Amino acid sequence: METRLTKKRFGPAKGLILLIPLLLLAACSSGGRHYHGFQETLSIEVLPNTSKLFTYRLSMPESMRRPLVQVYESPKEAAQHRRREPLGESAYRQLRADTERAVRVTGYCREGILELDYRLSYEEMWMRGECKEGATEKDRERFAERARLPVPEEE
């Protein structure tokens, strides 16, 4: 008695049927912010000379941070950690875009920003800058007593 094993083949149509829901799920899960899971803050300061300074910060929550000393189960796992790409131009562009979005949706900067300084790391990123426009009386009233602004989702 001979038993034959046959392979079931999925045609291109079935592959597309499986792929489309996954692509839709990925597209719907990105809501404008680029670093999901990070804590987002916008600290502000209006100076007497009408300069409007800010620091936009993305911090990884403590629960997501890696310990200072890491033990790897295998040489393969250690090699994968070493191959991790350094943060570079694309991370900078994302941080810049997120900073511009944050100051725009809060109404803090209306005419754009001047970048003063920034930092990129795996656990924390920040950009410090100044609004291109000076503070008006309305800005002084609105932002005078606030050191931090909540950053809402973009509409």
Phi, psi and omega in degrees: 000123184252130178255131181251130176262132178242145178265136174271130180254138175263126178284173181299327181294318179292325178296319178295321179299324178283327185283322184301312179299325178294319178295319178296319179298317179294319181293321182286337184279348180265107186259032177103327177271143189261342182244082184293137179093344179279149176275131186247127177225151175231106177266139185229159174206125175259119183273159179301333180275015179076003175292139178246107181261156178207158169227118177262127187230135172243120182237138176285131178299151181306323183295339181262350185286147178275148176292158180297324178251126181242139177248126181260142181288330184211162175298328179297317180295320179295320179295321178297321179295318181292332182280354181302129183292141176291156176289130184222219186301319182292322178294322177297314181298321179294317178297317179298314180297318179293323178296312180298320178296315183297314182288333178286311184289337176276345181082008183288314177244126182259331187247017179105182185230157169247121182281130179256321184195158175204165177217137176239125171212171182288335183256340181205140175225143175210156175225129178252138181200187181223143176290146179293330180263154176279166181285133174270174176300321179298319176298317180300319178292316185290321188250004188302311187266006186252132176259338179225144176245139173289140180257106181282165173294147178287139182273000000 
